[in-house]
Amino acid sequence: METRKLRNGVEMPMEGFGVFQVPEAEVCEQAVRDALAAGYRLIDTAAAYFNEEAVGAAIKKSGIPRKELFITTKLWIQDAGYENAKKAFQTSLDKLGLDYLDLYLIHQPMNDYYGSWRALEELYEEGKIRAIGVCNFYPERLADLCVNARIKPMVNQVELHPFFQQTEALENMKEFGVVPEAWGPLAEGKHGIFTNEILTSIAQKYGKTVAQVVLRWNTQRGVVIIPKSIHKERIEENLQIWDFSLSEEDMAAISSLDLGHSEIIDHSAAETAKWLNGWKIHE
Ligand SMILES: NC(=O)c1ccc[n+]([C@@H]2O[C@H](COP(=O)([O-])OP(=O)(O)OC[C@H]3O[C@@H](n4cnc5c(N)ncnc54)[C@H](OP(=O)(O)O)[C@@H]3O)[C@@H](O)[C@H]2O)c1
């Protein structure tokens, strides 16, 4: 598996395993155990996924040395602000049963994220987090944070798949030395991705599945991917992308699928901000 070197020298695996929409503890723990057994070392969770304990239990039972793992979790909007972020970080760490994180991300560019960022900078300097970053920061917010922050974010996790390629956003991240990480790398299965004609014909050519082709495509653009599945065979399938390369022609054919907008969530909409701010994870 390839890695991407973050600005501070930390090596981040280019493929990891995501656990969004797996709130059932047993299902989540089993999926993470299957992922670790298959060879994933990066696990992506969040306080707002309600499964940090299950992820922690799977990590513990795996017996894999801590230093071989790359564990990410995220700070939710409700816990934004300097003091709240510090408390929420410790709560996440306790739920995961860990004493440090590899990557801590601000989940949404909402509420007092500058206060949160100052807390993350301090936790990073204290050695409690190996790398810090953000999610869903569109170009203007990312540029603003990069210009003003004492320590620039090292990662920006955003929606990235063939139907929403965000080419300009990737250029913006490159300018600031921020590594892009794709959420929804399989477009959450939407927009007929698995039966798309172009993707299907490319997949046949390489003897691969559509899932493997779209995951490979993103990594060839330098994007870290974190596909989610609760099915063992898919978890394994999604990792079998490191033994082939897409040609320039096939990369270009996939690029032609860009719709230029998200079919999952519009972070620039006022309704989205109201909805996400209303999503409470504790009292
Ligand atoms: N920062 C953020 O705001 C944010 C937002 C969304 C997600 N994320 C992170 O990114 C991760 C990935 O994104 P995502 O979970 O939204 O979507 P995704 O990985 O693009 O897609 C997951 C969906 O694809 C299906 N699937 C997985 N592998 C497949 C395969 N080989 N063939 C056919 N179907 C397959 C899964 O079904 P089954 O599970 O039934 O197999 C599930 O329905 C999340 O789990 C989370 O860690 C972050």
The ligand as an ORCA input file, in Angstrom:
! r2SCAN-3c Opt
* xyz 0 1
  N     -16.170     13.978      6.814
  C     -17.406     13.791      6.403
  O     -18.253     14.702      6.427
  C     -17.799     12.439      5.894
  C     -19.029     12.257      5.248
  C     -19.358     10.986      4.787
  C     -18.453      9.935      4.974
  N     -17.271     10.125      5.616
  C     -16.279      9.024      5.805
  O     -16.001      8.440      4.533
  C     -16.289      7.043      4.585
  C     -16.738      6.543      3.224
  O     -17.870      7.252      2.762
  P     -19.353      6.675      2.795
  O     -19.448      5.600      3.819
  O     -20.265      7.816      2.958
  O     -19.607      6.095      1.352
  P     -18.828      5.133      0.318
  O     -17.661      4.487      0.950
  O     -18.661      5.907     -0.930
  O     -19.940      4.057     -0.018
  C     -20.416      3.133      0.916
  C     -21.566      2.377      0.257
  O     -21.076      1.572     -0.822
  C     -21.382      0.193     -0.581
  N     -20.199     -0.577     -1.022
  C     -18.977     -0.596     -0.455
  N     -18.121     -1.348     -1.165
  C     -18.833     -1.838     -2.218
  C     -18.488     -2.686     -3.297
  N     -17.267     -3.156     -3.452
  N     -19.479     -2.982     -4.195
  C     -20.727     -2.485     -4.049
  N     -21.101     -1.669     -3.040
  C     -20.155     -1.343     -2.129
  C     -21.643      0.081      0.898
  O     -22.577     -0.934      1.158
  P     -22.377     -2.076      2.287
  O     -21.849     -1.413      3.529
  O     -23.766     -2.607      2.453
  O     -21.412     -3.072      1.710
  C     -22.266      1.461      1.201
  O     -23.635      1.453      0.873
  C     -17.358      6.966      5.679
  O     -17.603      5.672      6.136
  C     -16.806      7.910      6.700
  O     -15.759      7.294      7.445
  C     -16.935     11.375      6.069
*
